[in-house]
C-alpha cells in the first residue's frame, strides 16, 4: 500500500501530529491509530510495525488512515494525558460528555473538544469519514468493541486470545471517549485494542509478534470491505 502524508495537526505544545492516508480512496476509511494515551508505548509500537508492514503489501488496496501517535506531547513526556493534563479519550463531544472525571487521570477538559489533538482528529473524521476505527492502547490485554464490530474482534481473538469486552454489555461508562463519539457522530464502530503492558514481562517485539499474524490477516480479510 502506498501512503501519502496528510497535513499535520498541532499539539498543545506545538508539536506536529502526523497522519497518513492510503493512495486508495473510498467513501469511508479504516483508521489505525495509537498514542491517545501518551504513556501507552506498547500500542504505539504495534501500530508502527503494522504501518511498516502495510507499506510493503502491494496487494492490499484499502482506504486507510494511519495516525501513529495522537498525543505527541504526552508520548514525549511519558504521560497518559496531554500537556493540559486532559485525557483525550474523555474529551470528545459525545452526548454524555461530562466535566466530572472520576479521577485526575480521566480529566475530561474544560469543555468537549477543547484539546487541539482532538480537534485535529475530528477534522480528519470529517474529511475522511471512518468506517471502522482501531485505536491501540495498552493495559490488561483485551479487545473492546463499540458498535457493530464484534466479528472483527472475534477474528482477532482467534489469533491473540485476548478477551473481548463489548461496551454495550460491560456497561462501563466512558463519556467523551472515541468509542462513544465515533459511533454517535459518524456511525463508525470502534475497536479499542488494549495491548499487554511491558510490565507484564513481555517485550515490545513479543507484543507485536503475538498480534502480527492476526492483524495482517485482518487487513486482507473481507471483514473490512
Ligand atoms: Zn489508553
Boltz pocket constraint, residues with backbone or C-beta under 6 A from the ligand:
constraints:
  - pocket:
      binder: B
      contacts: [[A, 36], [A, 37], [A, 40], [A, 137], [A, 138]]
      max_distance: 6.0
